[in-house]
Amino acid sequence: MNIRDIIRETEGAELAALVQLILGRADDARAAGEMPVEVFLNKAKSMGLNVDKDTLQSAVQSGAIGGVADMNDEKIIFKTKKQAELNPPEQNMSLDKAKMTMQQAAHRAANKRK
């Protein structure tokens, strides 16, 4: 396994954690569960992830990021609790693990800025 594979796996886990965090907040607020793609990319970049729209689109299409129902050029639609009742989701990351992964990503990003 080379360093590129490790980085790719880490970024995938961090994107999944970001999605789970957004899902948790959307479910708590009973929100619609969608956001503009640019806002999602800005949140990912603030975590220190180098993700563009094409990379995100391919990850969503391949199913690498659980919790995303659909994505187009303008918005990303998340699988909320209402949608999960209709279509049971695959095994997702717990909210606690998602928060821990987000904190680790934030620490790494802060250390890069030093």
N, C-alpha and C positions, 0 to 999 in steps of 0.2 A: 504494500500500500504506500503510495507516495503522498506528498504533502497536499497536492491538488485534491485528491480523494478525501482526505481528512477535512480540508477546508470546505469542500462541497457538502459533506455530510453535516458539518457543524452549521453551515448556513441554512441547510434544509431544516435542521432541528430548531434553529432560531426563528425561521419564518413560520414554522408550525406553532411555535410558542406564541408568536405575535398574533397569529390567527386565533388561537385558543383564548388568549387574553381578550381580544376584541369580541369573540363569541360570548365569553362570560359576561362582559359588560353589556353587550346587546341584550342578552337574556335577562340580566338583572333589571335593565331599564325597559324591557319589553319593546325594544326598538326594532326597526325594520330589518336590520341585519345586512345593510349594504353601505358602501362608502365609495367615493371616487378613487380610481386607481392611483392617481397622483398623490392623494393624501396617504394611502397605504404605503406607497413607495417612499414618501418623505419620512414616515414613521420607521420604516425599515432602515433607511439611511441614517436616521438619528441613532439607531442601535449599532451602527457601524457595519451594516451589511451592504455589500456592493451588488445591488439587484436592480435590473432595469425591467421595463415592461415586457419585453420578449422572454426573458428568463422566467419571470413570474407567470406569464401565460403558459409556457411549456411545463412548468411545475404543476400548475393547476390542471392542465389537460392530462398529464401523466398520472395524476392522483397522488403526487408526492406530498402535497399539502392537504391533509384532511381538514374538514371543516369549511371548505369553500364549495359552494353549490355551483357557481358559474362566474364567468368573468368575460367582459367584452372590453372594447377600447376605452370606455368611459367609466365603468363601475365594476366593482367586485361584490358579489353577493355571497353572504355567508350562510351556512346551515344553522338556523336558529332552532330553538326548542320546538317550535310549532312545526317546522319542516322535519325535524327528527322524529316527531311522533308519526308523521305520515310515512317517512322512509327511514328506518333505523340505520344510523350511521355505523361506519366501521369503528374499531377501537381508537379513541382519541386520547390525547395527552390530558392528564388531570390539570385542573386550574392551578393547583399549588406548584406542580412541576413546570407549568408554563410561566408562572411568575418567577420561579427560581432561574429558569433559563433566560428570561428577559433581564433579570438582575445581573447575571453573569455576562451577558452581552453588553450591558451598559458599563460594567466595570472594565471589560476589555476595551470598549470604545474610549472610555475616559483615560485608560492607561496609554492608548495610542496618541492621545492629544498632549500628553506630558512631554 
